[in-house]
Amino acid sequence: MATEHLRFFKNRYERAIGRRGRNYVFIPVLECKHGNFHYHLVLDRPTKLSHDEYTEKVSTAISKMKQIHRDYNKLEAAGNVDRWVDYIT
């Protein structure tokens, strides 16, 4: 189920940022906490979009997905990927 939701989100994400059929960073990490399978993602912002534009496009893509629990969505800019790696491992 989580894999289907990820595929659906990836399609919406690609349309939102205009990267369909192009190379970009999209790294999913599956986690199970309290029996709830969910993904954490590392995404690379296209240089043509400002941080605010990118955040708005990703937030819009998320809002169109009824499968995602809104309470748990959190967009964070990772100034340092090491912090994220420490969290996820």
Residue pairs with C-beta under 8 A, 6 or more apart in sequence:
1 37
2 30
2 37
2 38
2 39
5 39
5 65
5 67
5 68
6 28
6 39
8 65
8 67
9 61
9 62
9 65
9 68
10 26
12 61
12 64
12 65
13 19
13 26
13 43
13 58
13 61
14 20
15 61
16 57
16 58
16 60
16 61
17 24
17 46
17 49
17 54
17 57
17 58
18 46
19 46
24 43
24 44
24 46
25 42
25 43
25 44
26 41
26 42
26 43
26 44
27 41
27 42
27 43
28 39
28 40
28 41
29 39
29 40
29 41
29 42
29 88
30 37
30 38
30 39
31 37
31 38
31 39
31 40
31 88
32 38
38 72
40 84
40 88
42 78
42 81
42 84
43 58
45 51
45 54
46 54
49 57
51 77
55 75
58 75
59 75
62 68
62 73
63 70
78 84
